[in-house]
Amino acid sequence: MQNTKYRTFPRGGIHPPEWKLSAGEPIKEISAPARVIIPLTQHLGAPAVPVVERGTAVVTGQLLAQGQGFVSANIHTPVSGKVIKIDAAIDASGYKRTAIIIDVDGDEWDSTIDRSPSLNKNIRDSREEIIRKVQDAGIVGMGGATFPTHVKLRVPKGKKADMLIINGVECEPFLTADHRLMLEKGNELMIGVRLIMKALEVKNAVIGIEENKDDAIEYLSGLAEKQPGISVQTLKVKYPQGGEKQLIKAVTGREVPGGGLPVDVGVVVHNVGTTFAVYEAVQKNKPLIERIVTVTGRSLSTPSNFLVRIGTPVSKLIDAAGGLPEDTGKVVLGGPMMGKAINNLDIPVTKGTSGVLFLPADESHREKADPCIRCSKCISVCPMGLEPYLLMPLAEYKLWDKAEKEKVMDCIECGSCSYTCPAHRPLLDYIRLGKMQVGQLIRKRKQTV
Amino acid sequence: MDKKLLTVSLSPHLHGKETTSKLMTGVVVALIPAWLVSVYFFGWDAVIVPVVSIGSSVLFEFLIQKYLLGKKSSIQDGSAIVTGFLLAMTLPSNISPWLVILGALVAIGVGKMSFGGLGNNPFNPALVGRVFLFISFPVQLTRYPNPNHIIISDAVSGATPLGLLKEGMRNGEAVSGLLDQVPSHMQMFIGAMSGSMGEIAAAAILLGFIYLLVKKIITWHIPVTILTTVFLFAGILWLANPRNNADPLFHLLTGGLMLGSVFMATDYVTSPMSKKGMIYYGIGIGLITVIIRRYGAYPEGVQFAILIMNAFVPIINMYIKPKRFGEVKKNG
């Protein structure tokens, strides 16, 4: 069933150019590289603890590191071969962090993984088993936030979810990984949705897709017709509609209270990539060891969507997409609005890497900042109803108390304010600083109480 | 792979195409229809005054930045051009160029640069210059030429419709009788009346307003609120006592109300930041305008109304906030 009324979130938002260059490119599998780098922090929360050591021989799918604590995630080897070291390596954060480095030898898979392409429609597992399998498989939110999925599958005591929203918005310019997944793995997605619905004990699921992906809307709507409780909601194109709170508002009209969680309004949101990973984990016993990555840029010869083993260095994807464009000035992991610029092409793809974007040198630098002319455009575009023009000087002059009162912690870092500012002011940079400092103050306050 | 130096910066990695100077250019373009009408009605004078005003505004900003503040000049942002153009549009076309230069000096020097330049001035610089001239040189600022190309009865020569009204009311005449001596609403709409260069033709100003809206340079909130408030307030007065009050349409079409609502009150720097704040600000300007026109000593009150409300903008910004996401119903 397809809901015909197009919706969007009411407040703020921008319309950056879409540049979905690779939307027509089918997903292509890339073979494993000669060496993979597997960071132990690929998720929000505590780093995983290695269960292998230097010299351990591993087969694809074998556990490498165990999640520790409530918010953490397991990590498996995406290749077969030998652990050559456990050492610090630079990841997308720009910092050196511990990673397991494996030299690839052959491609032998753990025998419990079902690698056949057949669709397994039979949902046999109980709610608890589904959650356990998701936890074992090390699944995290694949839209970029990388929050451990099993935590989100357990509704906290005293709260109740009545709706699951599947995030197929992909509102970032350039990225098409989710779009291709919806087109090519629709049947698997439907089963994934059912699995999550079962785990959450909800009767309704809505797949939210923006209208620029009309082929995916049509295809999934057709599939959803045979699935009681699942429907597709077409959304008007607007950034940042993929933001959890914006998506919930767009689909249901419900507003997550400030500082609250989606489940406070009875909703849980999962990305389509995550949903597919849940299907593979539960029905195929396959841990999260590969993902779809959009490799794109306007100077790139063949923008593509690749199925990539986690740990593959970015440089290998560049070769597969036709080589590094001559004019490259910046390489971004993720989309252009929220992605992270990297300084090193050996950085590996991790669970949260939705894309690799190449920007030409002449678009890689910011313009000089001019004085604020108080045009209030930053307020108009802020989807959270904040005042970036005010938060920036509050952070600049270290007025943390005032910044907290002005709700700096509500910022979702979508970047709409910086994008829009005619004076090219680094609004979000300072707001991030404010969030960091205010966050520390709040934690300190909690400790002393 | 050859080593390549990559730029690293925080997101977002894209930027919209808007720049300060593009916005300023947009305001200048939006003023052109009103200016062309003034050239049609007032001839060469309407070319000379803006040229002098813009030239001296830009020059003063340059000189003050370079020699007084010792900073790098930022005249290329175009804000001095806008100030100069707006100042010219508020003046009669037959004003002496020396007064224009003096007005530009006050507008830029006192109104803008003394507070630290673009973005820091509490009052609209063009209006600061205009009000300075208006108070210091009342005769020169209210001796309007008759528009060319049209025949108007002698009664209106040199006086604006609002001036005529005030004068007549002072002499105890009925407003209904005085209105026979002023141009018709249609004439006023196209600018066939005495007045400052940019303010006469409501039609041309509205054209500029539409351009500003389409280009998303301003939002409707401030101008529409001001005009609605004036229309309603003047309408109530008129309905209560038609003998002593002009009709609300007359108030909309005369004086600097249109120009002020669309181009002065909407000045980014000196108007509120939130949409809700803009509405309160607009209501304030509308009320003060009608009160001055009806009960004050001056025939026209828009310039004072805007400057008075400019002073309230920091307080409006402090207390009137946009609605935060998730503010409603805690704990759902």
Interface residues (C-beta under 8 A of the other chain):
Chain A: R11 I14 P16 P17 G94 P173 K245 K249 R254 E255 V256 P257 G258 G259 G260 D264 V265 G266 S315 I318 L324 T328 G329 K330 V331 V332 G334 P336 M337 M338 G339 K340 A341 I342 N343 N344 L345 L357 L359 A361 E363 S364 H365 R366 E367 D370 P371 C372 I373 R374 C375 S376 K377 I379 S380 C382 P383 M384 G385 L386 E387 Y389 L390 K407 D410 E413 G415 S418 Y419 T420 C421 P422 A423 H424 L428 D429 R432
Chain B: M1 K4 L6 T7 V8 S9 L10 S11 P12 H13 L14 H15 G16 E18 T19 T20 K22 L23 S74 D77 S79 G117 L118 G119 N120 T219 Y268 V269 S271 P272 M273 S274 K275 N317 K321 P322 K323 R324 F325 G326 E327 V328 K329 K330 N331 G332
